[in-house]
Amino acid sequence: MATDSQTTGPARSLSEKFYFTVWRWHFYAGLYVIPFLIMLAVTGLVMMYIAVFSGRDGEHISVTPTGVALSLEQQSQAALSALPDATLVEWIGTAQADRASVFRVKSEGTQHLVAVNPYDATVIDSWVRQAGWYDFANDIHGTLLIGDTGDRLIEIAAGLGIVLVLTGLYLWWPRTTGLRTVLVPDLAARGRALWKSLHAVTGFYISVVLVLFLLSGLSWTGIWGEKLVQAWSSFPAEKWENVPLSDDTHANMNHGAIKDVPWALEQTLMPESGSDAGIEGLPADVPATVDSIAMLGRALGYEGRFRINFPSGETGVWTLSQDSMSNDSDCPTCDRTVHIDQHTGKILADVGFADYSLMGKSMAVGIALHEGDMGLWNLILNTVFCLSVIFVSVSGVVMWIKRRPSGAGRLAAPPAPADLPLWKGAALICVVTSLAFPLVGLTLLAVLAFEVLILGTIPAVKRALS
């Protein structure tokens, strides 16, 4: 293969020029995306296995059942006594009789989790929330530990990851060989040819899942996710007839980077207590307490592990919730959130999976799949998928190293065609992409401008990156 098609080699056909152009874009996208893909796969595996075997919120802390469980009021008072100046934030129910009750409490400005034996109200353990290995991996996975800047870098990587998949599928498509050669790796090959076969075939088989994971990840990001998709897909609080609304959104029930609220509700305004609005929930003579709210939840159909958020202030509401986002269940279509007026006990809002928008439903299922929440099959699928992503990323680097001339003081990128065919069409694609994925489109425009204006006019830069 010629090392510089702009100056050597026979004239290429338009299809050959387009192939080399796509290869070059695939290569440059890979330079940026590969470190992120490896990071996302590794941290994703760490979080998934911690959630399964250790639990995210103490859900695997065991106790020995002895008789009948004490009231939640007694258990909550024990949790409060474990920390100074504590206030109750949330009760996290147990999925089994031999598991501890967990309370989220706020003490001196810090959120803690307190595990309580439900049979004798003794405090088993307490710890600062978001201080474990799960939370550390989650912060890397979402922000690279550098806040919004990390979020934006990951958003660009996820978008370019989709570019990487699409260009890779174009390169993978058989042109002169049979379909079998691209569906089954050529294990008889040696050297770079073997790595190329393994890279292409593995990449093909994970391509659909990779795009789905990248899209669900993008939906969490700060620009495409929060500002565009989520803003247009959130449940409209106006559907709650004559219910007074707070200035707070459901996202206020989240704690930092940990997502406790379904994606479709995060930007939805919370209802307020203190009016005659709502439908019958608790009987008029039954005060709203954590025990009566839990009984109401079971009467409404909540089973297994569910949560109760305590009211915050005079206008706050009791909130019953069970969703796969919080690892409460392995059934994303069973998501349900119910708000109750703390003064009247009336139900102000009741939102389930069926009430979500199409995008909200897609995200509920997609996030559960993304996190491996849907059972053993999901755990196995995600494990194989993440290991495959790591392999495809590493094999891409190996192919580049084997292709790069020994001792070359340059990048050894795929050769650029002499006249950059269809660059105007590429520019149009970049503009359209900018409208759908702003950060990704702007990045593609910047790369295209660099290719045309810098590489095309500065020989030293061209040599270094060729």
Secondary structure, DSSP 4 states (H G I P E B T S, - for coil): --S-TTTSSPPPPHHHHHHHHHHHHHHHHHHHHHHHHHHHHHHHHHHHHHHHHT-SSSTT-B----SSPPPHHHHHHHHHHTSTTEEEEEEE--SSTTB-EEEEEEETTEEEEEEE-TTT--EEEEEETT-SHHHHHHHHHHHTTSTHHHHHHHHHHHHHHHHHHHHHHHHHS-SSS-THHHHS--TT--THHHHHHHHHHHHHHHHHHHHHHHHHHHTTSTTIIIIIIHHHHSPPGGGSTT--EEEEEGGGGSBTTB--S-GGGTTSEEE-SSSS-SB--S-TTS---HHHHHHHHHHTT--SS-EEEPP-STT-EEEEEE-GGGTS-S-GGG-EEEEEETTT--EEEEEEGGGS-HHHHHHHHHHHHHHT-S-HHHHHHHHHHHHHHHHHHHHHHHHHHHHSPTT-SS--PPPPPTT-TTHHHHHHHHHHHHHHSHHHHHHHHHHHHIIIIITTT-HHHHHHH-
